[in-house]
Amino acid sequence: MAVLSVIIPAYNEERTVEGILDKVFSVILINNIEIEVLVVNDFSTDRTEEIVLNYQHKYKDRKINYFKHSKNKGKGAALHTGIKHANGDYIIVQDADLEYDPEEYNVLLRPIVNGFADVVYGSRFVGGEAHRILFFWHTMGNKFLTFFSNMFTNLNLTDMETCYKMFSADFIKPLRLKEKRFGFEPEVTAKVSRIPKVRIYEVGISYYGRTYEEGKKINWKDGFRAIYCILKYNIFK
């Protein structure tokens, strides 16, 4: 039976990590696909570890693998750990907050399961799903980075920076990924785009964004790093 590996990087997410685990395991996937969750604790200093371990003990019938970094390394590093240990046929990134809805896994799975796609991006900027109205310049930054990335990859993505990226495991596991923070997004996009005959699709998803007061972590410095990564992994590959 096919398995979807859900990688959850977590850094100080005590307020939301149990809720996202509940949401993930409430999803019924198409084609009887099973769910495997990999929580990667990036050296949280709050109760994230306690909550996840209690959840793992409480629900022994659910596939939850827990990993912990010995120091804070960044979201990208947490994803590297998750990808390395994922056992599923398909792999998706799921932030530990509640900005993205696991009920939409099937929307991303369908093009892969039906034999059309190898990689599917969930775009916050297309489709008619719910989107929280937040920061103008943050949105413009995302669109600029996507446009800039597209110039080099020759893709026509609308949301390169999206968290929801689903991969057939055979396409993501062989990649040698290096970026340890939010540079993961442009790096993986650049490297996936160069895989011979890869089929990349995009679907519309909803987005329930957080403010910085609510725990959002990405900032303008990460935007400049993304520009650097777009150049590094496309021009200087």
C-alpha positions as CSV (number, residue, x, y, z in Angstrom):
1,M,0.0,0.0,0.0
2,A,1.3,3.5,-0.9
3,V,2.4,5.9,1.8
4,L,2.5,9.7,2.0
5,S,5.3,10.9,4.3
6,V,4.4,14.2,5.9
7,I,7.5,16.1,7.1
8,I,6.8,18.6,9.9
9,P,9.7,20.9,10.9
10,A,9.0,22.3,14.3
11,Y,10.7,25.1,16.2
12,N,8.9,26.4,19.3
13,E,5.4,25.4,18.0
14,E,3.9,24.4,21.4
15,R,0.7,26.3,20.6
16,T,-0.1,24.5,17.3
17,V,1.8,21.3,16.9
18,E,-0.8,19.1,18.5
19,G,-3.5,20.7,16.4
20,I,-1.6,20.1,13.2
21,L,-1.0,16.5,14.1
22,D,-4.8,16.1,14.7
23,K,-5.5,17.6,11.3
24,V,-3.0,15.5,9.5
25,F,-4.3,12.3,10.9
26,S,-7.9,13.2,10.3
27,V,-7.3,13.3,6.5
28,I,-8.6,10.3,4.5
29,L,-6.4,10.0,1.4
30,I,-7.4,8.9,-2.0
31,N,-6.5,5.3,-3.2
32,N,-6.3,4.2,0.5
33,I,-2.9,5.9,0.8
34,E,-1.5,5.7,4.3
35,I,0.1,8.6,6.3
36,E,3.5,8.6,7.9
37,V,4.4,11.7,9.9
38,L,8.0,12.7,10.6
39,V,8.3,15.5,13.2
40,V,11.7,17.1,13.2
41,N,12.2,19.3,16.3
42,D,14.8,21.9,15.5
43,F,16.0,22.4,19.1
44,S,12.9,24.0,20.4
45,T,13.1,25.7,23.8
46,D,9.4,25.4,24.7
47,R,7.2,22.4,25.2
48,T,7.2,21.2,21.6
49,E,9.1,18.0,22.4
50,E,6.9,17.2,25.4
51,I,3.7,17.6,23.4
52,V,4.9,15.5,20.5
53,L,6.2,12.7,22.7
54,N,2.9,12.7,24.7
55,Y,1.0,12.6,21.4
56,Q,3.1,9.7,20.1
57,H,2.5,7.8,23.4
58,K,-1.2,8.5,23.3
59,Y,-1.8,7.4,19.7
60,K,0.4,4.3,19.3
61,D,-1.6,3.2,16.2
62,R,-0.5,6.3,14.3
63,K,2.8,6.4,12.4
64,I,4.8,9.2,14.0
65,N,8.6,9.3,13.8
66,Y,10.2,11.9,16.0
67,F,13.7,13.4,15.4
68,K,15.5,16.1,17.4
69,H,18.4,18.3,16.4
70,S,21.1,18.9,19.0
71,K,21.1,22.6,18.1
72,N,19.0,25.0,16.1
73,K,19.9,24.5,12.4
74,G,17.0,26.0,10.5
75,K,13.9,24.8,8.6
76,G,15.9,23.6,5.6
77,A,18.1,21.4,7.8
78,A,15.0,20.0,9.5
79,L,13.6,19.1,6.1
80,H,16.9,17.4,5.1
81,T,16.5,15.2,8.2
82,G,12.9,14.4,7.3
83,I,13.6,13.6,3.7
84,K,16.5,11.3,4.6
85,H,14.3,9.3,7.0
86,A,11.0,9.3,5.0
87,N,9.8,5.9,3.9
88,G,6.8,7.0,1.8
89,D,6.2,6.8,-1.9
90,Y,5.3,10.5,-1.8
91,I,6.6,13.3,0.4
92,I,5.1,16.6,1.4
93,V,6.2,19.5,3.6
94,Q,3.8,20.5,6.4
95,D,4.6,23.5,8.6
96,A,3.8,22.9,12.2
97,D,1.6,26.0,12.4
98,L,-2.0,26.1,11.0
99,E,-1.3,28.2,7.9
100,Y,-1.9,25.3,5.5
101,D,-4.8,22.8,5.6
102,P,-3.9,19.1,5.4
103,E,-7.4,18.5,4.0
104,E,-5.9,19.6,0.7
105,Y,-3.4,16.8,0.5
106,N,-5.6,15.0,-2.0
107,V,-5.6,18.1,-4.2
108,L,-1.9,17.8,-4.5
109,L,-1.8,14.0,-4.7
110,R,-4.3,13.6,-7.5
111,P,-2.0,14.8,-10.4
112,I,0.7,12.4,-9.2
113,V,-1.5,9.4,-8.5
114,N,-3.2,9.9,-11.9
115,G,0.1,9.7,-13.6
116,F,0.4,13.3,-14.8
117,A,2.9,14.8,-12.4
118,D,6.1,14.0,-10.5
119,V,6.1,17.2,-8.4
120,V,3.1,19.4,-7.4
121,Y,3.3,22.9,-5.9
122,G,0.3,24.2,-3.9
123,S,-0.1,27.9,-4.9
124,R,-1.6,30.5,-2.6
125,F,-2.2,32.8,-5.5
126,V,-4.4,30.8,-7.9
127,G,-7.8,29.2,-7.4
128,G,-10.8,30.3,-5.4
129,E,-9.9,28.9,-2.0
130,A,-9.8,31.0,1.2
131,H,-6.8,33.3,1.8
132,R,-6.2,35.4,4.8
133,I,-5.5,39.0,3.9
134,L,-2.2,40.1,5.4
135,F,1.0,41.8,4.4
136,F,1.2,43.6,1.0
137,W,5.0,43.8,0.9
138,H,5.4,40.2,2.0
139,T,3.1,39.2,-0.9
140,M,5.0,41.3,-3.4
141,G,8.2,39.8,-2.1
142,N,6.9,36.3,-2.7
143,K,5.8,37.2,-6.2
144,F,9.1,38.9,-7.1
145,L,11.1,35.9,-5.8
146,T,8.8,33.5,-7.9
147,F,9.2,35.7,-11.0
148,F,13.0,35.9,-10.5
149,S,13.2,32.1,-10.0
150,N,11.1,31.4,-13.0
151,M,13.5,33.5,-15.2
152,F,16.3,31.0,-14.5
153,T,14.3,27.7,-14.2
154,N,12.0,28.5,-17.2
155,L,9.0,27.4,-15.2
156,N,5.8,29.4,-14.9
157,L,5.1,28.9,-11.2
158,T,3.0,31.4,-9.4
159,D,4.2,30.5,-5.8
160,M,7.7,29.2,-5.6
161,E,7.9,30.0,-1.9
162,T,4.9,27.9,-0.9
163,C,5.2,25.4,1.9
164,Y,3.1,22.8,0.1
165,K,5.4,21.0,-2.2
166,M,4.6,17.4,-2.9
167,F,7.2,15.1,-4.5
168,S,7.3,11.5,-5.7
169,A,10.0,10.2,-3.4
170,D,12.2,9.1,-6.3
171,F,12.5,12.7,-7.4
172,I,13.4,14.4,-4.1
173,K,15.5,11.8,-2.2
174,P,18.4,11.8,-4.7
175,L,18.9,15.6,-4.6
176,R,21.8,16.9,-2.6
177,L,20.2,19.7,-0.8
178,K,22.4,22.2,1.2
179,E,20.3,25.2,2.3
180,K,19.6,25.0,6.1
181,R,17.1,27.9,6.4
182,F,14.4,29.3,4.1
183,G,16.8,29.0,1.1
184,F,15.4,25.5,0.8
185,E,12.5,26.7,-1.4
186,P,14.6,28.3,-4.3
187,E,17.2,25.6,-4.0
188,V,14.8,22.7,-4.3
189,T,13.0,24.4,-7.1
190,A,16.2,25.0,-9.1
191,K,17.3,21.4,-8.6
192,V,14.0,19.8,-9.4
193,S,13.6,21.9,-12.5
194,R,16.8,20.3,-13.9
195,I,15.7,16.7,-13.5
196,P,15.4,15.2,-17.0
197,K,11.7,14.9,-18.1
198,V,10.4,16.0,-14.7
199,R,6.7,16.9,-14.8
200,I,5.9,19.8,-12.4
201,Y,2.2,20.8,-11.8
202,E,0.6,23.5,-9.7
203,V,-2.7,23.5,-7.9
204,G,-4.6,26.2,-6.0
205,I,-4.7,25.9,-2.2
206,S,-6.1,27.9,0.7
207,Y,-3.9,29.9,3.1
208,Y,-4.5,30.9,6.7
209,G,-1.5,33.1,7.3
210,R,-0.1,34.1,10.7
211,T,1.1,37.5,11.8
212,Y,4.6,37.9,13.3
213,E,2.9,38.3,16.7
214,E,1.2,34.9,16.1
215,G,4.5,33.2,15.4
216,K,5.5,33.9,11.8
217,K,9.3,33.5,11.5
218,I,10.4,34.4,8.0
219,N,11.6,38.0,7.5
220,W,13.3,40.3,5.0
221,K,16.7,38.8,5.6
222,D,15.4,35.5,4.3
223,G,14.2,37.3,1.2
224,F,17.7,38.4,0.4
225,R,19.0,34.9,1.1
226,A,16.4,33.6,-1.4
227,I,17.7,36.0,-4.1
228,Y,21.2,34.7,-3.4
229,C,20.1,31.1,-3.6
230,I,18.2,31.6,-6.9
231,L,21.5,32.9,-8.4
232,K,23.7,30.3,-6.7
233,Y,21.7,27.2,-7.7
234,N,20.8,28.4,-11.2
235,I,23.7,30.4,-12.5
236,F,26.5,28.9,-10.4
237,K,25.1,25.3,-10.3
